[in-house]
């Protein structure tokens, strides 16, 4: 079958390890299910894999891709939940210390077929296209959990999203706006701030700009470059929810401000199958849809990787199969 896979890794030039070509069709173990992919979306996780992060050389070649939507062997339209938990794990799978994401230990979704535990299949709502549904399992699910599960913030709260333009950031704006939160964003680029306003953001600010008032919560995906601004932007008792650190993970902690103002710092990683199901139903009911930067056939996947590497994106890159 045709696939896009990591055949090597390089921190300095990650695309040198990106390969496109034929790979063996997967076997289907007991309790697992095959999905014939119709669409799959690109995440920063795929670039990190090509840098060797979480994907050591002894697991190569590895088909990339966490997100996918397609049709199972029974003809059902399904979306793949990307968090693979231990067979004997029960409860919130994001807390399983042995969990992994597709394309870390198990072959991913950038292929004609993918095989996952049957419990990882979620029915695709008819209201969502395959391309739209394929955007949800990683970036959008991460945003859903950050805002609705981990933040403890209610509709009407003012929420600052650092770094408009990325997949998680655009999802946060769209979801929060639809649910009645007042969403503010920061961006290094005025054009990306303007596009966030089109998605439903109430205000857009330059990165690091002083805000007109303090906010109830900050959604952090950037890390070191924005951390100090995030801490200073919060009201007393406010919360930072962090799911990543693309600019570095070791900023000054500013503990004096944290304890004196009784701020909360909450980590969030991916989401559960049930949250993915609720996210898709939320999109179906509200009409909220993922922002898609571009749709490419899987054979042109390198173009999508190059665009992400150049940070020339607003929304998701989606790869399709016939």
C-alpha positions in Angstrom: 0.0 0.0 0.0 1.1 3.6 -0.5 2.3 5.4 2.6 4.3 8.4 3.9 6.8 7.3 6.5 9.9 8.2 8.5 12.9 6.3 7.2 15.4 8.3 9.2 15.6 11.3 11.5 17.5 14.6 11.7 17.0 17.4 14.2 18.6 20.0 11.8 16.9 18.9 8.6 13.9 16.7 9.5 12.6 16.3 5.9 15.7 14.3 4.9 14.0 11.3 6.7 10.6 11.7 5.0 9.9 9.0 2.5 6.9 8.3 0.2 6.3 4.8 -1.3 5.1 1.3 -0.8 4.8 -0.3 2.6 3.3 -3.7 3.6 -0.4 -3.8 4.3 -1.0 -4.2 8.0 -2.2 -7.4 9.7 -5.2 -7.2 11.9 -4.7 -8.7 15.4 -7.6 -9.9 17.5 -9.5 -7.0 19.0 -8.2 -4.6 16.4 -9.8 -3.1 13.3 -8.7 -2.0 9.9 -9.7 1.5 8.5 -9.3 2.4 4.9 -8.4 6.0 5.1 -10.2 8.7 3.2 -8.4 11.7 4.9 -5.6 12.3 7.4 -4.3 15.6 8.8 -0.8 16.8 9.6 0.4 17.7 13.1 3.6 19.1 14.6 4.0 15.7 16.1 4.8 14.4 12.7 7.7 16.9 12.3 8.9 16.0 15.8 9.0 12.3 14.8 11.2 13.2 11.9 13.5 15.0 14.3 13.7 11.7 16.3 11.7 12.9 19.3 9.7 9.9 20.6 10.7 7.8 17.6 14.0 6.1 18.1 15.9 4.6 15.1 15.0 1.0 16.1 11.3 1.7 15.3 12.0 2.9 11.8 10.6 2.8 9.2 7.4 4.2 10.8 4.3 5.4 8.9 3.6 8.9 10.1 0.2 10.4 11.0 -1.9 10.5 14.2 -5.2 11.7 12.7 -7.4 9.9 10.3 -11.0 9.2 9.1 -12.2 6.5 6.8 -14.3 3.4 6.5 -13.9 0.2 8.5 -14.3 -3.4 7.2 -18.0 -3.3 8.1 -18.6 -0.2 6.0 -19.0 2.2 8.9 -17.6 5.8 8.6 -15.3 6.2 11.5 -12.7 8.5 13.0 -9.6 7.1 14.6 -8.8 8.0 18.2 -5.0 8.4 18.2 -4.3 7.6 21.9 -3.3 3.9 22.2 -3.6 2.8 25.8 -2.5 -0.5 27.4 -4.8 -3.4 26.7 -5.7 -3.8 30.4 -6.0 0.0 31.1 -9.4 1.3 32.2 -10.4 4.9 32.8 -8.9 8.1 31.3 -6.4 6.8 28.7 -4.4 10.0 28.8 -3.3 9.0 32.3 -2.0 5.6 31.2 1.8 5.8 31.7 2.3 3.3 28.9 0.1 5.1 26.4 1.4 6.2 23.0 0.1 8.1 20.0 -0.3 6.5 16.6 3.0 6.6 14.7 5.1 6.2 17.9 4.8 2.5 18.5 2.1 1.6 16.0 2.0 2.5 12.3 0.1 5.8 11.6 -2.6 7.2 9.3 -0.6 8.5 6.3 -1.4 5.4 4.3 -4.1 3.6 2.5 -4.9 1.6 5.6 -4.4 1.8 9.4 -5.0 -0.8 12.1 -6.0 0.3 15.6 -7.7 -1.3 18.6 -11.4 -1.5 17.9 -12.2 0.6 21.0 -10.3 3.5 19.2 -12.9 3.8 16.5 -15.5 6.6 16.9 -18.5 6.9 14.6 -18.2 9.9 12.2 -21.2 12.2 12.3 -22.9 12.5 8.9 -22.7 16.3 9.2 -18.8 16.2 9.0 -16.9 15.5 5.9 -13.9 13.1 6.0 -11.6 16.0 5.6 -13.2 17.9 8.5 -13.4 14.9 10.8 -9.7 14.0 10.1 -8.7 17.3 11.7 -10.2 16.6 15.1 -8.4 13.7 16.9 -5.2 15.5 17.9 -5.2 19.4 17.7 -8.9 19.9 18.1 -9.2 17.2 20.8 -6.3 18.8 22.7 -8.1 22.2 22.5 -11.4 20.7 23.6 -9.9 19.0 26.7 -7.8 22.2 27.6 -10.9 24.5 27.5 -13.8 22.3 28.6 -12.2 19.7 30.9 -9.0 21.0 32.4 -9.5 24.8 32.7 -12.6 24.8 35.0 -13.6 28.1 33.2 -17.2 28.8 32.5 -18.7 30.4 29.4 -18.4 34.2 29.8 -14.8 33.9 31.0 -12.1 35.8 29.2 -9.5 33.5 27.7 -6.2 34.4 26.1 -4.8 32.1 23.5 -1.1 32.5 22.8 0.1 32.2 19.3 -2.8 32.4 16.8 -2.4 30.3 13.7 -1.5 26.9 15.0 -3.9 24.0 14.9 -4.6 23.9 18.6 -4.8 27.7 18.8 -7.4 28.0 15.9 -9.4 25.2 17.5 -9.4 26.9 20.9 -10.7 30.1 19.2 -13.4 28.4 17.3 -14.6 26.2 20.1 -14.5 28.9 22.8 -16.3 31.4 20.7 -19.1 28.9 19.9 -19.4 28.0 23.5 -19.7 31.6 24.8 -16.2 32.4 26.0 -14.6 35.8 25.3 -11.6 34.7 23.3 -8.5 36.9 22.9 -5.4 35.9 20.9 -1.8 37.0 20.4 0.3 36.7 17.3 3.6 37.8 15.9 1.9 38.4 12.6 -1.0 40.9 12.2 -2.5 38.8 9.3 -2.8 35.8 11.6 -4.5 37.9 14.3 -6.9 39.2 11.7 -7.8 35.7 10.6 -8.4 34.7 14.3 -10.9 37.5 14.5 -12.7 36.0 11.5 -12.8 32.7 13.3 -14.6 34.3 16.3 -11.9 35.8 18.4 -13.0 39.0 20.2 -9.6 40.8 20.3 -6.2 40.3 18.7 -2.9 41.6 20.2 0.7 41.6 19.2 2.8 39.0 21.0 3.8 40.3 24.4 1.5 43.4 24.2 0.1 44.8 27.4 -3.6 43.8 27.6 -6.4 46.2 28.5 -7.4 44.0 31.4 -6.3 40.7 33.0 -7.9 37.5 31.9 -9.4 34.5 33.6 -7.3 31.9 31.8 -4.5 31.5 29.3 -4.2 28.6 26.9 -0.5 27.9 26.4 1.0 26.0 23.4 4.1 28.1 22.9 6.1 27.8 26.1 9.2 29.7 26.9 8.7 32.6 24.5 5.3 33.5 25.9 5.3 32.2 29.4 6.1 35.4 31.3 3.4 37.3 29.4 0.9 34.5 30.2 1.7 34.7 33.9 1.4 38.5 34.0 -1.9 38.4 32.0 -3.8 36.5 34.6 -6.2 37.8 37.2 -5.6 36.6 40.8 -6.8 33.0 41.0 -6.5 32.6 37.2 -5.3 29.5 35.4 -2.8 28.7 32.7 -3.5 25.4 30.8 -0.4 24.2 28.9 -0.3 21.5 26.4 3.1 22.1 24.7 6.2 24.1 24.5 7.2 24.6 20.9 9.6 27.5 21.8 11.2 25.7 24.7 10.2 24.2 28.0 12.4 25.9 30.6 11.2 29.5 31.1 11.6 31.3 34.5 8.8 29.9 36.6 7.9 33.3 38.2 6.9 31.4 41.4 6.5 34.5 43.5 3.7 35.7 41.2 2.2 32.2 41.0 1.9 31.7 44.8 1.1 35.4 45.7 -1.7 35.6 43.2 -2.7 32.0 43.8 -2.4 31.1 40.1 -3.0 27.6 38.8 -0.8 25.9 36.2 -2.5 22.9 34.7 -1.0 20.4 32.3 -3.2 18.9 29.5 -2.3 16.1 27.0 -4.5 15.0 24.1 -8.0 13.7 25.2 -10.1 10.6 25.7 -12.2 8.7 23.3 -15.4 10.0 25.0 -14.1 13.6 24.7 -13.5 13.0 20.9 -17.0 11.7 20.6 -18.4 14.8 22.3 -16.2 17.1 20.3 -17.6 15.7 17.0 -21.1 16.0 18.3 -20.4 19.6 19.4 -19.2 20.4 15.9 -22.2 18.7 14.3 -24.7 20.6 16.5 -23.0 24.1 16.4 -21.8 24.1 12.9 -18.2 24.8 14.0 -15.7 23.4 11.6 -11.9 23.0 11.6 -10.0 25.7 9.7 -8.3 24.0 6.8 -5.2 25.6 5.3 -5.1 23.3 2.3 -6.1 19.8 1.1 -3.5 17.8 -0.8 -3.5 14.2 -2.1 -1.2 12.0 0.0 1.2 11.7 -2.9 2.0 15.5 -2.4 2.5 15.1 1.4 6.0 16.6 1.2 4.5 20.0 0.2 2.4 20.0 3.4 5.4 19.1 5.6 7.4 21.9 4.0 4.7 24.4 4.6 4.5 23.4 8.3 8.3 23.5 8.6 8.2 27.0 7.3 5.5 28.0 9.7 3.4 29.2 6.8 0.1 27.8 8.0 -3.2 29.0 9.4 -5.2 25.9 10.3 -4.7 22.3 9.2 -3.1 20.5 6.3 -5.2 17.6 5.2 -4.1 14.6 3.0 -6.7 12.7 1.1 -7.0 9.2 -0.5 -9.4 8.3 -3.3 
